[in-house]
């Protein structure tokens, strides 16, 4: 294989890579708004867990009932008064 053939192969492969990079950049530039909106939607979905709960519905937290003492537990004794 002569040196000219090697140079031609390198030139063609360089042109293909350059066209791929320019084409990808052009696609991102043209569709940047749609890409940004898609990323925003996916981020909000992952943060909110699939959707925004309706206000006033049963999905709102009511407090921390897991920290309240059980109702069947005896009350702590009172400290003696002096």
C-alpha positions in Angstrom: 0.0 0.0 0.0 1.5 3.3 -1.0 1.8 6.4 1.1 -0.8 8.2 -1.0 -3.4 5.5 -0.2 -2.8 5.8 3.6 -3.1 9.6 3.4 -6.4 9.3 1.4 -7.8 6.9 4.0 -6.8 9.2 6.8 -8.4 12.2 5.0 -11.7 10.4 4.4 -11.9 9.1 8.0 -11.1 12.6 9.3 -13.9 14.1 7.1 -16.4 11.5 8.4 -15.5 12.3 12.0 -15.7 16.0 11.3 -19.1 15.7 9.7 -20.4 13.6 12.6 -19.3 16.2 15.1 -20.8 19.1 13.1 -24.0 17.1 12.6 -24.4 16.3 16.3 -23.7 19.9 17.3 -26.2 21.1 14.7 -28.9 18.7 16.0 -28.3 19.8 19.6 -28.4 23.5 18.6 -31.7 23.1 16.6 -33.4 20.9 19.3 -32.0 22.6 22.4 -35.3 23.8 23.7 -36.9 20.4 23.5 -33.9 18.8 25.1 -33.9 21.3 28.0 -37.7 20.7 28.6 -37.3 17.0 28.5 -34.5 17.2 31.1 -36.6 19.5 33.3 -39.6 17.1 33.2 -37.4 14.1 34.1 -35.8 16.0 37.0 -39.1 17.2 38.4 -40.6 13.7 38.1 -37.6 12.2 40.0 -37.8 14.9 42.7 -41.6 14.9 43.1 -42.1 11.1 42.6 -44.2 11.1 39.5 -46.4 14.1 40.0 -47.5 17.0 42.1 -50.0 16.0 44.9 -53.3 17.8 44.9 -53.5 20.4 47.7 -55.9 19.5 50.4 -56.0 15.9 49.5 -55.1 12.8 51.6 -51.6 12.9 50.3 -50.5 15.7 52.6 -48.5 14.8 55.6 -50.3 15.1 59.0 -47.3 15.4 61.2 -45.0 12.8 62.9 -47.2 10.2 64.4 -44.3 7.8 64.5 -42.6 10.0 67.1 -45.6 10.1 69.4 -45.6 7.7 72.4 -47.8 4.7 72.0 -51.2 5.0 73.7 -50.8 1.7 75.6 -47.6 2.9 77.3 -47.7 4.1 80.9 -47.0 7.7 81.5 -43.6 8.7 83.0 -43.7 9.3 86.8 -43.8 12.9 87.9 -40.8 14.4 89.6 -41.3 15.0 93.4 -42.2 18.6 94.3 -40.2 20.3 97.0 
